[in-house]
């Protein structure tokens, strides 16, 4: 099953810390979905209720997305 076929697979890809996988997942989003993903990733980075590992994965996703332009 392709990771874009379900929300869990999408988030697994986005939080994988694998830049290529993150960019592939990112590329499949609509503009509205992309805005929602960025907002959630930023929340994850700043929200101390997420674990350090989750916060690091969110930072890695934001960096990969930023590098993708």
DRENKE-475158 format. One record per residue (C-alpha): residue in one letter; x, y, z; chain. Coordinates in pm, 1 decimal, m for minus. Layout:
<atoms>
ATOM:pase:u:v:w:fise
ATOM:A:X:Y:Z:A
...
</atoms>
This chain:
<atoms>
ATOM:pase:u:v:w:fise
ATOM:X:0.0:0.0:0.0:A
ATOM:X:129.9:342.8:m92.2:A
ATOM:X:183.1:567.9:211.7:A
ATOM:X:m43.0:840.2:69.5:A
ATOM:X:m342.6:603.5:79.7:A
ATOM:X:m390.3:652.8:454.0:A
ATOM:X:m326.3:923.2:709.5:A
ATOM:X:m115.4:698.6:931.3:A
ATOM:X:117.0:617.5:642.7:A
ATOM:X:142.9:984.5:554.7:A
ATOM:X:250.2:1078.3:906.2:A
ATOM:X:486.5:780.6:925.3:A
ATOM:X:657.4:916.7:613.8:A
ATOM:X:658.5:1278.8:729.0:A
ATOM:X:805.9:1185.6:1067.5:A
ATOM:X:1051.3:928.2:930.8:A
ATOM:X:1355.1:1162.5:944.7:A
ATOM:X:1429.3:1037.4:590.2:A
ATOM:X:1448.3:1351.9:372.9:A
ATOM:X:1362.2:1171.0:50.4:A
ATOM:X:1059.2:1000.2:200.3:A
ATOM:X:947.7:1325.4:364.8:A
ATOM:X:971.3:1512.0:33.5:A
ATOM:X:775.9:1239.7:m150.4:A
ATOM:X:498.2:1257.6:108.9:A
ATOM:X:503.9:1637.6:99.1:A
ATOM:X:481.7:1642.7:m280.0:A
ATOM:X:155.1:1451.3:m273.9:A
ATOM:X:m30.9:1705.9:m62.8:A
ATOM:X:m277.4:1967.1:m178.4:A
ATOM:X:m211.9:2329.0:m79.0:A
ATOM:X:m468.2:2306.1:201.9:A
ATOM:X:m319.8:1978.7:327.7:A
ATOM:X:30.4:2126.3:313.2:A
ATOM:X:m75.4:2425.4:523.2:A
ATOM:X:m232.2:2194.6:781.7:A
ATOM:X:78.8:1973.6:792.3:A
ATOM:X:312.9:2271.2:842.0:A
ATOM:X:92.6:2407.6:1120.6:A
ATOM:X:88.3:2069.4:1295.4:A
ATOM:X:462.6:2013.1:1258.4:A
ATOM:X:531.0:2357.6:1406.0:A
ATOM:X:297.4:2277.6:1695.0:A
ATOM:X:480.2:1950.3:1753.2:A
ATOM:X:817.4:2125.7:1768.2:A
ATOM:X:696.3:2377.8:2027.0:A
ATOM:X:462.3:2160.8:2235.6:A
ATOM:X:643.0:2000.3:2528.9:A
ATOM:X:374.4:1730.4:2554.9:A
ATOM:X:533.0:1560.4:2252.4:A
ATOM:X:834.8:1342.3:2325.6:A
ATOM:X:1184.5:1461.7:2237.0:A
ATOM:X:1191.9:1205.0:1955.2:A
ATOM:X:864.2:1328.8:1811.3:A
ATOM:X:978.1:1689.0:1834.7:A
ATOM:X:1306.6:1602.3:1659.8:A
ATOM:X:1120.7:1417.3:1383.6:A
ATOM:X:896.4:1721.0:1332.5:A
ATOM:X:1203.7:1946.6:1310.0:A
ATOM:X:1358.6:1710.2:1054.4:A
ATOM:X:1037.6:1717.5:849.9:A
ATOM:X:1024.4:2097.0:851.9:A
ATOM:X:1389.2:2111.9:745.2:A
ATOM:X:1339.1:1864.4:459.8:A
ATOM:X:1031.7:2054.7:344.0:A
ATOM:X:1217.3:2386.5:360.5:A
ATOM:X:1508.3:2241.7:158.8:A
ATOM:X:1263.4:2114.7:m102.7:A
ATOM:X:1158.6:2475.0:m163.5:A
</atoms>
